[in-house]
């Protein structure tokens, strides 16, 4: 405890780090306040009554906006349209040569891609906003249903998304960590206290299972979090060797450096779950606007159903391989090694190295993909075990992966400031991902 308090004191003593943390907290506060500002012309009581069940598609989308979606806030669509635009631009980078060219232009190309992503975000929001109004705001909750109100509300929702996007960029520039990821995480965490409080009330109520079962649930949650941290940080280190090089004009040679390439077990991160979840929304939309109450489509729209989770698991595994293939390029890594004179011991440079790296990546991606798929459907197991729906979503899925990934990334940012000022890191024992004396090559 003494070391922890000393670490907090060290953090506060670094002026730049202190200012960045305060700026991050201030911008996050603006985001949370905005999520409570309801759109004009909305009857909040009628809307709350219509969304009382809090389940289904609306409940899932509400999770990522910190309650703003079901509240009909000016930030109802949140940052998700920007995420959708970013995913589309990444996919276009595979098929469109001009986008590929921009990706290779360095900083200037990145700025162009960011600009196109912003424009695409505006287009997506303009199409999503009327759909959100029609599907999520019942007619009884609309005090004004004129054409002018629809246009005004669409403009406000579009402006709200752009403002949230701007907040995320400001957090990235002046705060700590990735601003977009922090906004998503803070929206998810915002629902955690209420969900935990409801779980406590349910456990201690007349029909509850008691505090012992609640403690078992919390212990299981800690185990799942620990396993998720292990998945996020797990890497396979491929050793590489650089030959001796002549220094100056004399006969002096530098020692050959021995480093490694860190291939992550989960190179795709949370994106496979997001991709799979987006596709699984399709049968949910069809079932929502269909008159039939039976059939395979209806079974696929049931979050707690067998077929939904089987298909969801398979899609997460498949998308893990897909996204790993488009983000990690063994051929480029082999070319970079060959250009710099490096080689993998026992493997010929060039094509043989690329094949070797591809084989290693495929082997470590399989257990990573299966474990990621298991985490994706874990909330259903928690729900079947008696955990309330609001609390069960924190036992896995996109919410847990985002929280773990963003928190680890933020801790790494803070730790880098501490180490630059010759302070001890956040943890003297153990290592955060990226904290090492030897840095590998990123693909």
C-alpha positions in Angstrom: 0.0 0.0 0.0 2.9 2.3 0.8 4.4 1.7 -2.6 1.1 2.4 -4.3 0.7 5.7 -2.5 4.2 6.6 -3.4 3.5 5.8 -7.1 0.4 8.1 -7.0 2.6 10.8 -5.5 5.2 10.3 -8.3 2.4 10.6 -10.9 1.1 13.8 -9.4 4.6 15.3 -9.2 5.1 15.1 -13.0 3.5 18.3 -14.2 3.0 17.1 -17.8 1.4 13.8 -16.7 -0.7 15.5 -14.1 -2.0 18.0 -16.7 -2.8 15.2 -19.2 -4.7 13.2 -16.5 -6.7 16.2 -15.5 -7.5 17.1 -19.1 -8.6 13.5 -19.8 -10.9 13.6 -16.7 -12.4 17.0 -17.7 -13.1 15.9 -21.3 -14.6 12.6 -20.1 -16.8 14.6 -17.7 -18.1 16.7 -20.7 -18.9 13.4 -22.5 -20.8 12.1 -19.5 -22.8 15.3 -19.0 -23.7 15.3 -22.7 -25.1 11.8 -22.5 -27.8 13.1 -20.1 -29.0 16.0 -22.3 -32.1 14.7 -24.0 -33.1 15.7 -27.6 -35.6 18.5 -27.9 -39.2 17.4 -28.4 -38.9 14.2 -26.4 -41.1 13.1 -23.5 -38.5 11.5 -21.2 -41.1 9.6 -19.0 -42.8 8.0 -22.0 -39.4 7.1 -23.5 -38.3 5.5 -20.2 -41.5 3.5 -20.0 -41.0 2.2 -23.5 -37.4 1.2 -22.8 -38.1 -0.3 -19.4 -37.1 -3.8 -20.4 -33.6 -2.6 -21.5 -32.9 -5.8 -23.4 -32.3 -6.9 -27.0 -30.5 -4.8 -29.5 -31.3 -1.5 -27.8 -29.8 -2.7 -24.5 -26.6 -3.8 -26.3 -26.2 -0.5 -28.1 -27.0 1.3 -24.9 -24.1 -0.4 -23.2 -21.5 1.3 -25.5 -23.0 4.8 -25.2 -23.2 4.8 -21.4 -27.0 4.9 -21.4 -27.3 7.7 -24.0 -29.0 5.4 -26.6 -32.1 4.6 -24.5 -32.1 8.1 -23.0 -32.5 9.7 -26.5 -29.5 11.9 -25.7 -27.8 14.3 -28.1 -24.9 11.7 -27.9 -27.3 8.8 -28.6 -25.3 7.4 -31.5 -22.1 8.0 -29.6 -18.8 7.1 -31.3 -20.0 4.0 -33.0 -20.6 5.6 -36.4 -16.9 6.6 -36.4 -15.9 3.1 -35.5 -18.0 1.8 -38.4 -16.4 4.3 -40.7 -12.9 3.3 -39.5 -13.7 -0.4 -40.1 -15.0 0.4 -43.7 -11.8 2.3 -44.4 -9.6 -0.6 -43.1 -11.5 -3.0 -45.4 -11.2 -0.6 -48.3 -7.4 -0.5 -47.7 -7.4 -4.2 -48.8 -9.4 -3.7 -52.1 -8.8 -0.1 -53.1 -5.3 0.7 -54.5 -5.6 4.4 -53.8 -6.3 3.7 -50.1 -3.4 1.3 -50.0 -1.1 3.9 -51.5 -2.2 6.4 -48.8 -1.5 3.9 -46.1 2.1 3.7 -47.3 2.6 7.5 -47.4 3.3 7.8 -43.6 1.9 10.8 -41.7 0.5 12.6 -44.7 -1.4 9.5 -45.8 -2.7 8.9 -42.3 -4.1 12.5 -42.2 -5.9 11.9 -45.6 -7.4 8.6 -44.4 -8.5 10.3 -41.1 -10.2 13.1 -43.2 -12.0 10.5 -45.4 -13.0 8.7 -42.2 -14.6 11.8 -40.8 -16.6 12.5 -44.0 -17.7 8.8 -44.1 -18.8 9.2 -40.5 -21.1 12.1 -41.4 -22.7 10.1 -44.2 -23.3 7.1 -41.9 -24.8 9.3 -39.1 -27.1 11.0 -41.6 -28.5 7.6 -42.6 -28.5 6.2 -39.1 -30.2 9.1 -37.3 -33.6 8.8 -38.9 -33.5 5.0 -38.4 -32.7 5.6 -34.7 -35.6 8.0 -34.3 -38.1 5.7 -36.0 -37.0 2.5 -34.2 -35.9 3.7 -30.8 -38.2 6.7 -30.0 -41.9 5.6 -30.0 -44.5 8.0 -31.4 -45.9 8.4 -27.9 -42.6 9.9 -26.7 -42.4 12.5 -29.6 -43.9 15.8 -28.6 -43.4 17.1 -32.1 -43.5 14.8 -35.1 -43.2 17.3 -38.0 -40.7 17.2 -40.8 -38.8 20.1 -39.3 -38.4 18.2 -36.0 -37.0 15.2 -37.9 -34.5 17.3 -39.8 -33.5 19.2 -36.7 -33.1 16.0 -34.6 -31.0 14.4 -37.4 -28.7 17.5 -37.5 -28.4 17.4 -33.7 -27.5 13.7 -33.6 -25.0 14.2 -36.4 -23.4 17.2 -34.6 -23.4 15.1 -31.3 -21.4 12.3 -33.0 -19.0 14.7 -34.5 -18.5 16.4 -31.1 -17.9 13.1 -29.4 -15.3 12.3 -32.2 -13.7 15.7 -31.5 -13.6 14.9 -27.8 -11.8 11.6 -28.5 -9.2 13.4 -30.7 -8.6 16.0 -28.0 -8.1 13.3 -25.4 -5.6 11.6 -27.7 -3.7 14.8 -28.2 -3.8 16.3 -24.7 -4.7 13.4 -22.5 -3.6 9.9 -21.7 -4.1 7.1 -24.1 -6.4 6.6 -27.1 -9.3 9.0 -26.8 -11.8 7.0 -28.9 -11.1 3.8 -26.9 -11.4 5.7 -23.6 -14.8 7.1 -24.6 -16.1 3.6 -25.4 -14.7 2.3 -22.1 -16.2 5.0 -20.0 -19.6 4.4 -21.6 -19.3 0.7 -20.6 -18.0 1.3 -17.1 -20.8 3.8 -16.5 -23.3 0.9 -16.3 -21.2 -1.2 -14.0 -22.1 0.4 -10.6 -25.8 0.2 -11.3 -25.6 -3.4 -12.6 -23.5 -4.5 -9.5 -26.0 -2.7 -7.2 -28.9 -4.6 -8.8 -26.9 -7.9 -8.4 -26.3 -7.2 -4.7 -30.0 -6.4 -4.2 -31.0 -9.6 -6.0 -28.6 -11.7 -4.0 -29.7 -10.3 -0.6 -33.4 -10.2 -1.4 -36.0 -12.7 -0.2 -35.6 -14.8 -3.3 -31.8 -14.3 -3.6 -29.1 -16.9 -3.3 -27.2 -15.0 -0.5 -23.9 -13.3 -0.2 -21.9 -16.5 -0.6 -23.1 -16.9 -4.2 -22.4 -13.3 -4.8 -18.8 -13.7 -3.6 -18.4 -16.7 -5.9 -19.7 -14.6 -8.8 -17.1 -11.9 -8.0 -14.4 -14.5 -7.7 -15.4 -15.9 -11.1 -15.4 -12.4 -12.6 -11.8 -11.8 -11.3 -10.7 -15.1 -12.9 -12.2 -14.2 -16.2 -10.6 -10.7 -16.1 -7.2 -12.3 -15.3 -7.6 -14.8 -18.2 -8.6 -11.9 -20.5 -5.5 -9.9 -19.5 -3.4 -13.0 -20.2 -5.0 -13.2 -23.7 -4.4 -9.5 -24.5 -0.7 -9.6 -23.4 0.3 -13.1 -24.6 3.0 -13.0 -27.3 5.1 -15.6 -29.1 8.7 -14.2 -29.3 10.4 -15.2 -32.5 14.2 -14.7 -32.1 16.0 -12.7 -34.7 19.7 -12.1 -35.2 21.6 -9.2 -36.7 25.2 -9.8 -38.0 28.3 -7.9 -36.8 28.8 -4.6 -38.6 31.9 -2.6 -39.2 32.1 0.6 -37.2 33.9 3.5 -38.7 36.9 3.1 -41.1 38.9 0.8 -38.7 38.7 -2.8 -37.9 36.2 -2.4 -35.1 33.0 -4.3 -35.4 29.8 -3.9 -33.4 28.4 -7.0 -31.7 25.5 -8.6 -33.5 22.2 -7.7 -31.8 19.8 -10.4 -30.8 16.3 -9.3 -30.6 12.8 -10.8 -31.2 9.6 -10.3 -33.1 6.6 -10.3 -30.7 3.8 -12.1 -32.4 0.6 -11.6 -30.4 -1.6 -14.5 -29.7 -4.6 -12.2 -30.2 -3.4 -9.8 -32.9 -6.9 -8.9 -33.9 -7.9 -7.5 -30.5 -11.6 -6.9 -30.1 -12.4 -6.4 -33.8 -13.5 -10.0 -34.5 -16.2 -9.7 -31.9 -17.3 -6.3 -33.2 -17.5 -7.7 -36.8 -19.4 -10.8 -35.7 -21.7 -8.8 -33.5 -22.5 -6.4 -36.4 -23.5 -9.4 -38.6 -25.6 -11.0 -35.8 -27.6 -7.8 -35.7 -29.1 -8.7 -39.1 -31.3 -11.6 -37.9 -32.2 -9.5 -34.9 -33.5 -6.7 -37.2 -35.4 -9.2 -39.3 -37.0 -10.8 -36.3 -37.9 -7.4 -34.8 -39.9 -6.3 -37.9 -41.3 -9.7 -38.8 -44.7 -11.1 -37.8 -43.5 -14.6 -37.3 -42.4 -15.8 -33.9 -40.8 -19.1 -34.8 -38.1 -20.3 -37.2 -34.4 -20.3 -37.5 -34.1 -16.5 -37.9 -36.0 -16.0 -34.6 -33.7 -18.5 -32.9 -30.6 -16.6 -34.2 -32.1 -13.4 -32.7 -32.1 -14.8 -29.2 -29.0 -13.7 -27.3 -29.3 -16.5 -24.8 -30.3 -19.2 -27.4 -28.1 -22.1 -28.5 -27.9 -21.3 -32.2 -27.1 -17.7 -31.7 -24.1 -18.5 -29.6 -22.9 -21.4 -31.8 -23.0 -19.2 -34.9 -21.5 -16.2 -32.9 -18.6 -18.4 -31.7 -17.8 -19.7 -35.2 -17.9 -16.2 -36.7 -15.6 -14.8 -34.0 -13.1 -17.6 -34.7 -13.3 -17.0 -38.5 -13.0 -13.2 -38.2 -10.0 -13.6 -35.9 -8.2 -15.3 -38.7 -9.5 -12.8 -41.2 -8.5 -9.7 -39.2 -5.1 -11.1 -38.3 -4.4 -11.8 -42.0 -5.2 -8.1 -42.9 -3.3 -6.5 -40.0 -0.2 -8.7 -39.7 1.8 -9.1 -43.0 4.6 -11.8 -42.7 5.9 -10.9 -46.2 6.5 -7.3 -45.1 8.1 -8.4 -41.9 10.4 -10.7 -43.8 11.3 -8.0 -46.3 12.1 -5.5 -43.5 14.3 -8.1 -41.8 16.2 -8.8 -45.0 16.6 -5.1 -45.8 18.2 -4.5 -42.3 20.4 -7.6 -42.5 18.5 -9.5 -39.8 17.4 -13.2 -40.0 15.7 -15.8 -37.9 18.3 -18.4 -36.8 18.0 -21.5 -38.8 15.7 -20.0 -41.4 16.7 -18.6 -44.8 16.0 -14.9 -45.4 13.2 -13.8 -47.8 10.4 -16.2 -48.7 11.4 -18.9 -46.3 11.2 -16.4 -43.4 7.8 -15.2 -44.5 6.5 -18.8 -44.6 8.0 -19.5 -41.2 6.4 -16.4 -39.6 3.1 -17.2 -41.3 3.2 -20.8 -39.9 4.0 -19.6 -36.4 1.2 -16.9 -36.6 -1.3 -19.5 -37.8 -0.5 -21.9 -34.9 -0.7 -19.3 -32.1 -3.9 -17.7 -33.6 -5.9 -20.9 -33.3 -5.9 -21.1 -29.5 -6.2 -17.3 -29.4 -9.3 -17.4 -31.7 -10.9 -20.2 -29.7 -10.3 -18.5 -26.4 -11.6 -15.2 -27.9 -14.8 -17.0 -29.1 -15.3 -18.5 -25.7 -15.0 -15.0 -24.0 -17.5 -13.7 -26.6 -20.2 -16.1 -25.5 -19.2 -16.2 -21.8 -21.9 -13.8 -20.7 -24.6 -16.3 -21.7 -23.0 -18.9 -19.4 -23.1 -16.3 -16.6 -26.7 -15.6 -17.4 -27.6 -19.3 -17.3 -25.8 -19.6 -13.9 -28.1 -17.1 -12.4 -26.3 -13.8 -12.8 -28.6 -10.9 -13.7 -28.5 -9.7 -17.4 -27.2 -6.3 -16.6 -24.2 -7.7 -14.6 -23.6 -10.8 -16.9 -22.4 -8.7 -19.8 -19.3 -7.8 -17.8 -18.3 -11.5 -17.6 -17.0 -11.4 -21.2 -17.8 -10.2 -24.7 -16.9 -6.9 -26.3 -17.3 -5.0 -23.0 -14.8 -6.9 -21.0 -12.2 -7.0 -23.8 -12.5 -3.2 -24.4 -12.2 -2.4 -20.7 -9.1 -4.7 -20.2 -7.4 -3.5 -23.4 -8.0 0.2 -22.8 -7.0 0.1 -19.1 -3.8 -1.8 -20.0 -3.0 0.7 -22.8 -3.6 3.7 -20.4 -1.4 2.1 -17.7 1.3 1.7 -20.3 1.1 5.4 -21.2 1.3 6.4 -17.5 4.2 4.0 -16.9 6.2 5.4 -19.8 6.1 8.8 -18.2 7.2 7.4 -14.8 10.1 5.5 -16.3 11.2 8.5 -18.3 11.4 10.5 -15.0 13.4 7.6 -13.4 10.5 6.6 -11.2 9.5 3.0 -10.5 6.7 1.8 -12.7 3.2 1.1 -11.6 4.2 -2.4 -10.6 7.7 -3.3 -9.5 7.0 -7.0 -10.0 5.6 -8.2 -13.3 5.5 -6.4 -16.5 2.9 -4.6 -18.5 2.9 -5.4 -22.2 5.4 -3.2 -23.9 7.5 -2.7 -20.8 10.7 -4.5 -21.6 14.4 -3.8 -22.1 14.3 -5.5 -25.5 11.9 -4.1 -28.2 10.9 -6.3 -31.1 9.8 -5.4 -34.6 6.1 -4.7 -35.1 4.5 -6.1 -38.2 
